[in-house]
Structure formats: C-alpha cells, structure tokens
Amino acid sequence: MFRRRGSADEQPDDDDVVEASEDEFEDSSEESAVSVTTQGPWDADDAPDDGLQRVDLGALLVPVDEGLEMRVDVQDQTVVAATLVDGNSALQVHAFAAPRSAGIWGEVRGEIAASLRETGGHAEDAEGPFGVELRARVPAAPAENAPPGQGPMLQPTRFLGVDGPRWFLRGLLTGPAATDPQQARRLLEAFRGTVVVRGADAMAPRDMLPLRLPKEALAVGPEATEPARPGLEMLERGPEITETR
C-alpha cells in the first residue's frame, strides 16, 4: 500500500534548520574514504544477490516483507522518505549525501540529542545492531483523552544511522518497536536490507538523495513532479514523530 502524505504540517521551523557542515559540493570522481558496510544497509555497488524483492524509490531500494506496509512520505510534491509500518510500529528512512572523507552520523547524532534536550526530551547513545544509535524520549502532544492541563508526554524512539560511501542513511523507529526488540525485528531487517543508490552526481553534503514514487504507486495515482533537492533540515526534523504513525 502506498500513501502520499500532505505537506501542510511538515514544514520545519526556521529555528530547527541545521546548516550543512561543508559548503562545497563533493567531487564524485574521487573515491570515498568511508568503508563499505558488509552486513547492510548496502551500497548499490556492493549489494548482495539475495533474491529479496525491493521497492524502487530511486536512491533507495527498500525490501518490504509480507505483512509490512510501505508509505511514501511526500513534502511539497517531493518524495522525502519511506515509512515501513508493522502493526503499531513504524520505521522511517531518509537518505542523504555525505562527504567522501568521513561519515557524519556522529555529528548528526549529537545535533539530534542536543535538540531533544532543549525541548524537554531525553537522548543517550547505545550500542545497536548497526553500531552506535540514539535511544530517545521525544516530547509528544498529550492524548485526546488526557486529563486537562496535562503536559507533553515523552514517547520512546530510536534513531539509527549508517555511514556509507558518500551517503548517510538514517532510520527512525517509533511505536512498540522502539523498546521491544521482538517487535523491532522485521523493521530492522528491512533497514539492513535497504540498498542506497548514491549515483555519480556531485551533491552538497547533507542534501537529501532524490527519491521518486514507485511504479506501483504511479500506476494508481497521478505522477509526482520532478523532485527538488531539499536541504538537510530533515536531519533535525527527526524528533517530529507525529508524521509517522
């Protein structure tokens, strides 16, 4: 199932925008110094012939296991992310350009943690299946049936990050999967099986890799416009978990 999300409530505040750490575009002709992951997620040049069926979103090839639902997140007629839903849990995946010389997950992780703490949340590094991840509690609006005057509640989330050759992949786990390893299992396997198609185009570090609607969605809906290339404000929008249900 593919759903297009509207953009009215997805625009980040100006205060949430993070400036790219490097102003110059990366030269695609030079080899990346970041090591290739050997257990996934995969770079397109090193993806295994594992027989998995993957949904083609352009820069991302995402495996969708039986029973999972995929939602394509669209902002201003631009595909910005893929969200996999498993029951009451969800995994949102974004892909970004990165410097060839070094990964950016450590820096990005610190920025997200600082932003959460400033808004009343909590975040700490923890070892996960893809290396260091960020386990957080994110302020969320009270439930509709909450007592009058009750303040924001803290919702558990997990931020995953993988640095690849000139790309960075970020995942956001919400729902029961954020705290229950068994409920996270299928979503984490989908993240592990994701293939990133970086392409040879020169891009500024932290620009989002261009995504498109899958052919399955185009067959039943209107064509999306040629995607623009958003900036890296998406890296600060991670805490805005209301978009992923």
N, C-alpha and C positions, 0 to 999 in steps of 0.2 A: 504494500500500500504506500502510495506516495502522496504527500500533502504539501501544499505551498503555504508558507507562513507569511502573514502580512508584516508590514514594516513599521506601523504607526507606533508601536510600543517598544521597538527595538533600538531606537536611536540612543547612543550613549551621551551622557552629559559631557560638556566640554572639559570638566574637571577630571573625567575618567580617561581622557585620551593620553596615551603614552607615546612620547616621541621616539622614533627609531633611533637606536644607538649608533647607527652608521648612516651617513648621508649619501654615500656613493653607491652606485649600483654595482653588483657583483659581476665580475668578468666570467662568463660561462665557459671560456676557453681554458681556464686553469682548473686543475684537479682539486677536489675538496680534500681538506686535511682531516675532516671528521670521519671516523671509522664507520664502516657499514655494519648495520645490525645483522646478526646471524640467526636470530630466532624470531624475527618480526617485531614490529612492523617492518615492511620491506621497501627497499628502493627498487624501482622498476627494472633496473639493470641486474638485480640480484634476486628477483622474486623466484620462488621455487615452483616447479611444475607439480603442484599438489592436487590438481583437479578441482579445487574449490571454485564454485561459481561466484563471481563478484559483480556487483553493480557498478557500471562505468559512470563516474561523475566527472570525468576529465582528469584532473590532477589526483583524484583518489579512486581507487578500485576497492570497494568495500564488500566483504563477504557477508551475506545475510542468511543465517541458518534458518531452518524450518522453525516456525513459531515466533521468529523475530519480525518486527515491523520496522520499516525504514521510513523516516520522514525527511524531506529535503527542506532545509531552512532557507528562506528567501528574504532578502532585505533590499528594498528599492529595486526590485526585479533582477537582483543579482543573487545567485546561489552562493551562500557563505559557509554552509556547514551541512553535515549529515548527522541525523539523530537516529540511533537504533533504540527501539523500545522493546523491553522484555517484561511483560506484566506491568507492575508499578514502578519498575526501574528503567533508567534511560542512560545512554552514553552518547554524548555529543562530541563530534570530531571536527577539528579545524586543522588546516594545513597552511604553513607559512614558508616563505623563502627565508634562508638563513645564510650567514657568511660562510664562505668556503674554509676559513681559517679556524673557526671554533664554533662550538654549539652555543645555544642561547637559553637552554632550559634552566640552568642555574640562576641566571639573571631574571628571567621571566618569573620563576617560582618565587623569588624574593619580592618582586613587584606585586604579585598577587597577594602574598601573605601580608605585606605592609598595607595594601588597600583594604583587606578584610579587617585587620586590627583597627584601622582608623574608623571603620563603620560599625564597630561593636562585635565583629566576628572573631574567630579564633582559627589559627592555622599552625601546623607543625610538619616538618619533614619526617618521612617514614620510608623505610625500605619496602619496595613493592616488586611485582613481577617484571617491571621494565626499568628497574633501578630506583633512584630516589623519586618519590612522589610527594604531593602535598595533601595531607588529610585535614579537612577544614570543617568548621561550622559557620554557615553563612546566614546572616540575618534575613529572615523571610517574613512577609506580611502575616499577621495572625489569621487563623481560620475564621470562616464566616460565623461559626457558632461559638467563637471565643468570648469570654466574659468582657463586658465593656471596660475599656481602659487598659486592656492587656497589651503590652508592648510587643515588638517583633520577636518571633521565635527563631531559634538557631537550628538550621537544617544541615545535617551531615552531608558532606560532598567529598569527592576525591578528584584531584587534578592529576592527570597522567601526562608525562612529557617524554618524547623521544627525539633526540637529535640525529638526523641523517645527513647524507652528502648534499649540502646546500639546501636542506629543508628541515623544518621542525614540525612535528605532529603533536597536537595537544588533544587530550580526551578529558571529558568532564562526566563523572559518574554521579548520578543523583538517585534518590529513592532508596529502597532497602538494600540495593547493591552497594551503596556507599559504606555500609557497615557489615554486611553479611557476605562472606566470601562465596558461599554456595550460590547465592542469587546473582553474584557478580560474574560467575564463571563464564557463561555464554557470551556476555558482553565483552569481557576481557579477551576471550578467544577471537572474537570478531576484530577487536583492536589489533591483536597480534597478527592477524591475517590480512590486515589492510596493506595495500600497495600504494606507494606515493610515486606519481609520475611528475617529476620536477620539471622536465623539459629543459631546453638549452637557452631559453630567453634570459637575458640579463634582467634581474629584478632587485629592487632595494631590499636589504634585509628587513624582515618582519612584514613585508607585504604579503597579503593572502594569495595563495596559489589559486589560479582561476578554476572554478568548478562550473559544471553545467548540469541541467536536468537530465536524468537518464532517459534512454529511448523509451522505456516502459511508460514514463510519465508523459512524454511528448505525444505518445500515441493516443492519449485520452484527454489531453489538455492543450491549451494554447502554448505556442513556442515562447520561450523566455528570450528576452533581449540579450544581445551580446554583453556579457558581464563586464562591468568596470572593475578596476582593481582597487579594492578598499585598502585603507591603511591598517596599521596594527592596533587600532583601538580595540579590536576583537580580543586581544590578549588581556585587557583589563575588564572586558565585559563578561569574563568567565563567571564571576560571582553572581551575575544577574540570572539566577537559576529559574526564574518564573517562565522563561521561554521554553524550558524543557520539562515536559510533564510525563 
